[in-house]
Amino acid sequence: MTTEEKKNSTFSRRLLREALSWLWVIIAFILIEGTLGQARVIPSASMEKTVLIGDHLLVSRFGYDAGVPFTSWHVPLWRKPKRQQIIVFQAPVPGSQDYIKRVIGLPGDRIAIRGGFVYVNGQKLNEPYAVRNSAIPGSIADYFPPARGNYLQGALLPEWAAQIGNYVRDGELVVPPDSYFVMGDNRDNSYDSRYWGFVPRANIIGTPLVIYMSIDAPEEVWEPGHLGERFAAYLNAITHPREVRWHRLLETF
């Protein structure tokens, strides 16, 4: 073998090793991102004070959902959320991003809100995490499910307004099989199951594990498509460390 051939052979082996190394990196990313965990950033105040705008979460998908990153392909797995557990899911709302809310009703549960307080199967739910402001008497935040004549007042998603009556029994909302009723902890500022209906089990992605970063920045920074503003927020956090909520780092759920 000539010197030139040896050089070409060595280069080919190096190229093969490099390609195999990147292949393993890609496979590991697909396995981790698709089945074990994902990163999420909170863009709204619907879960305050439990989760704040700008909180960066590590979400566990293990046992809940498996899929291929950057595609819509996924398969629901065996785990089922418990009552009052926080979950990340795809809301049954046209064009929506992933939501984060708290499970209030399990399949078969009877849900009612009276005077702003939640009742499950006739028992008042202990909710130390819930934030209630001055709810308007008779509003969805104060009274749910709404009286039959109020289904079409415009607050409810039209599809949900047309269906909700099918699930109401004796003034309570009955959660159907393989579905969950979810609400945000910030009850007067949360677009949740009260407004658009149940979350199918197949839509659940996972549950948050820990806050790995929390940056105090305006809500619009964390909305999809605002990459420039988001980069500026990260740069500002580096140059102005006080913008980081250090006390929230490594807080678990």
ABEGO torsion letter per residue (X at the ends): XBAAAAAAAAAAAAAAAAAAAAAAAAAAAAAAAAAABBBBBBABAAAOAABBBGBBBBBBABGABBBBBGBABBBBBABBBBBGBBBBBBBBBBGBBBBBBBBABBBGBBBBBBGGBBBBGGBBBBBAABBBBBBBBGBAAABOBBBAAAAAAGABBAAAAAAAAAABBGGBBBBBBGBBBBBBABAABBBBAAAAEBBBAAABAEBBABBABBBBBBAAAABBGBAAAAAAAAAAAAABAAABBAAABGBBX
